[in-house]
Amino acid sequence: MQFLLYCLCGGLGVSTDYLLYHFSISYGLWYQSANALGYLGGTLLSFTLNRIITFRQRDRVLQRLALFLGVAAVGYTASAMLLWLLVQQAGLDARLSKLLTLPMVVVLQFALNRRFTFQAAPAAPHSETAQ
């Protein structure tokens, strides 16, 4: 269930990412620059939705954002490398290539965000009083 919520919330982030990417390329921006712009916009939206809806975490917002951005950097690096392979090496269209990279990056980021970013805070240990 959590992965489905992640995909739904992330789907809005991915849609934002792709729309920014698509329009940026349409207006002449280099595909890697468009990827960075789209990725940033989608990441910020995805963080907000996943923090509140998927993982229901409202504490340590700045710490979680920093972790989420770190995971996003890993995902962005994977995305940029895959785009380079598909566009520069395989000769595929940049828009199609972006669509092909999305499922791989989603799974990677879900696993990392679940493990690091949205892990529940450890419960405080119970202190026993000496009698």
C-alpha positions as a Markdown table, in Angstrom:
| # | Residue | x | y | z |
|---|---|---|---|---|
| 1 | Met | 0.0 | 0.0 | 0.0 |
| 2 | Gln | 2.8 | 2.4 | 0.9 |
| 3 | Phe | 4.5 | 1.9 | -2.5 |
| 4 | Leu | 1.2 | 2.6 | -4.3 |
| 5 | Leu | 0.8 | 5.9 | -2.3 |
| 6 | Tyr | 4.4 | 6.7 | -3.1 |
| 7 | Cys | 3.7 | 6.1 | -6.8 |
| 8 | Leu | 0.5 | 8.3 | -6.7 |
| 9 | Cys | 2.2 | 11.2 | -4.9 |
| 10 | Gly | 5.4 | 10.7 | -6.8 |
| 11 | Gly | 3.3 | 10.5 | -10.0 |
| 12 | Leu | 2.4 | 14.2 | -9.5 |
| 13 | Gly | 6.1 | 14.9 | -8.9 |
| 14 | Val | 7.1 | 12.9 | -12.0 |
| 15 | Ser | 4.4 | 14.7 | -14.0 |
| 16 | Thr | 5.7 | 18.0 | -12.9 |
| 17 | Asp | 9.2 | 16.9 | -13.7 |
| 18 | Tyr | 8.3 | 15.7 | -17.2 |
| 19 | Leu | 6.2 | 18.7 | -18.1 |
| 20 | Leu | 8.9 | 21.1 | -17.1 |
| 21 | Tyr | 11.4 | 18.9 | -19.0 |
| 22 | His | 9.2 | 18.7 | -22.1 |
| 23 | Phe | 8.4 | 22.5 | -22.2 |
| 24 | Ser | 12.1 | 23.4 | -21.5 |
| 25 | Ile | 13.2 | 21.3 | -24.4 |
| 26 | Ser | 10.5 | 22.7 | -26.6 |
| 27 | Tyr | 11.9 | 26.2 | -25.9 |
| 28 | Gly | 15.4 | 25.1 | -26.8 |
| 29 | Leu | 17.0 | 24.3 | -23.4 |
| 30 | Trp | 19.6 | 21.5 | -23.6 |
| 31 | Tyr | 18.2 | 18.2 | -22.5 |
| 32 | Gln | 20.5 | 17.8 | -19.4 |
| 33 | Ser | 19.6 | 21.4 | -18.2 |
| 34 | Ala | 15.9 | 20.6 | -18.8 |
| 35 | Asn | 16.4 | 17.4 | -16.8 |
| 36 | Ala | 17.8 | 19.4 | -13.8 |
| 37 | Leu | 15.0 | 21.9 | -13.9 |
| 38 | Gly | 12.3 | 19.4 | -14.1 |
| 39 | Tyr | 13.9 | 17.1 | -11.5 |
| 40 | Leu | 14.1 | 20.0 | -9.0 |
| 41 | Gly | 10.4 | 21.0 | -9.4 |
| 42 | Gly | 9.2 | 17.4 | -9.3 |
| 43 | Thr | 11.4 | 16.6 | -6.3 |
| 44 | Leu | 10.1 | 19.4 | -4.2 |
| 45 | Leu | 6.5 | 18.6 | -4.9 |
| 46 | Ser | 7.1 | 14.9 | -4.3 |
| 47 | Phe | 8.8 | 15.6 | -1.0 |
| 48 | Thr | 5.8 | 17.6 | 0.3 |
| 49 | Leu | 3.2 | 15.1 | -0.8 |
| 50 | Asn | 5.1 | 12.0 | 0.3 |
| 51 | Arg | 6.1 | 13.4 | 3.7 |
| 52 | Ile | 2.4 | 14.2 | 4.5 |
| 53 | Ile | 0.5 | 11.4 | 2.7 |
| 54 | Thr | 2.6 | 8.4 | 2.1 |
| 55 | Phe | 4.9 | 8.3 | 5.1 |
| 56 | Arg | 2.9 | 10.5 | 7.5 |
| 57 | Gln | 5.9 | 12.2 | 8.9 |
| 58 | Arg | 5.6 | 15.7 | 10.2 |
| 59 | Asp | 8.6 | 15.9 | 12.4 |
| 60 | Arg | 12.2 | 17.0 | 11.5 |
| 61 | Val | 11.1 | 18.6 | 8.2 |
| 62 | Leu | 14.4 | 20.2 | 7.4 |
| 63 | Gln | 16.4 | 17.1 | 8.2 |
| 64 | Arg | 14.0 | 15.0 | 6.1 |
| 65 | Leu | 14.2 | 17.5 | 3.2 |
| 66 | Ala | 18.0 | 17.3 | 3.3 |
| 67 | Leu | 17.8 | 13.5 | 3.2 |
| 68 | Phe | 15.2 | 13.6 | 0.4 |
| 69 | Leu | 17.4 | 16.0 | -1.6 |
| 70 | Gly | 20.3 | 13.7 | -1.1 |
| 71 | Val | 18.3 | 10.7 | -2.4 |
| 72 | Ala | 17.1 | 12.9 | -5.2 |
| 73 | Ala | 20.8 | 13.7 | -6.1 |
| 74 | Val | 21.4 | 9.9 | -6.4 |
| 75 | Gly | 18.3 | 9.6 | -8.5 |
| 76 | Tyr | 19.2 | 12.6 | -10.6 |
| 77 | Thr | 22.7 | 11.2 | -11.3 |
| 78 | Ala | 21.1 | 7.9 | -12.4 |
| 79 | Ser | 18.7 | 9.8 | -14.5 |
| 80 | Ala | 21.3 | 12.0 | -16.1 |
| 81 | Met | 23.5 | 8.9 | -16.9 |
| 82 | Leu | 20.6 | 7.0 | -18.3 |
| 83 | Leu | 19.6 | 9.9 | -20.5 |
| 84 | Trp | 23.1 | 10.3 | -21.8 |
| 85 | Leu | 23.2 | 6.6 | -22.7 |
| 86 | Leu | 19.8 | 6.7 | -24.4 |
| 87 | Val | 20.2 | 10.1 | -26.2 |
| 88 | Gln | 23.9 | 10.3 | -27.0 |
| 89 | Gln | 24.8 | 6.7 | -27.3 |
| 90 | Ala | 21.6 | 5.0 | -28.5 |
| 91 | Gly | 20.3 | 8.0 | -30.5 |
| 92 | Leu | 16.8 | 8.0 | -29.0 |
| 93 | Asp | 14.6 | 11.0 | -28.8 |
| 94 | Ala | 15.2 | 13.0 | -25.6 |
| 95 | Arg | 11.5 | 13.0 | -24.6 |
| 96 | Leu | 11.1 | 9.3 | -25.1 |
| 97 | Ser | 14.4 | 8.7 | -23.3 |
| 98 | Lys | 13.2 | 10.6 | -20.2 |
| 99 | Leu | 10.0 | 8.5 | -20.1 |
| 100 | Leu | 12.1 | 5.3 | -20.2 |
| 101 | Thr | 14.3 | 6.4 | -17.3 |
| 102 | Leu | 11.4 | 7.2 | -15.0 |
| 103 | Pro | 10.4 | 3.7 | -13.7 |
| 104 | Met | 14.0 | 2.8 | -12.8 |
| 105 | Val | 14.5 | 6.1 | -10.9 |
| 106 | Val | 11.2 | 5.8 | -9.1 |
| 107 | Val | 12.0 | 2.3 | -7.7 |
| 108 | Leu | 15.5 | 3.4 | -6.7 |
| 109 | Gln | 14.3 | 6.5 | -4.9 |
| 110 | Phe | 11.4 | 4.7 | -3.2 |
| 111 | Ala | 13.8 | 2.2 | -1.7 |
| 112 | Leu | 16.3 | 4.9 | -0.5 |
| 113 | Asn | 13.6 | 7.3 | 0.8 |
| 114 | Arg | 11.8 | 4.5 | 2.7 |
| 115 | Arg | 15.1 | 3.4 | 4.3 |
| 116 | Phe | 16.6 | 6.8 | 5.1 |
| 117 | Thr | 14.4 | 9.8 | 4.6 |
| 118 | Phe | 11.1 | 8.7 | 6.1 |
| 119 | Gln | 12.1 | 6.2 | 8.6 |
| 120 | Ala | 10.3 | 6.8 | 11.9 |
| 121 | Ala | 12.3 | 8.4 | 14.6 |
| 122 | Pro | 13.4 | 5.8 | 17.2 |
| 123 | Ala | 11.3 | 5.7 | 20.3 |
| 124 | Ala | 12.9 | 7.2 | 23.4 |
| 125 | Pro | 14.1 | 4.4 | 25.8 |
| 126 | His | 12.0 | 3.9 | 28.9 |
| 127 | Ser | 14.0 | 4.9 | 32.0 |
| 128 | Glu | 13.5 | 2.8 | 35.0 |
| 129 | Thr | 13.7 | 4.5 | 38.4 |
| 130 | Ala | 15.6 | 2.8 | 41.1 |
| 131 | Gln | 13.7 | 2.1 | 44.3 |
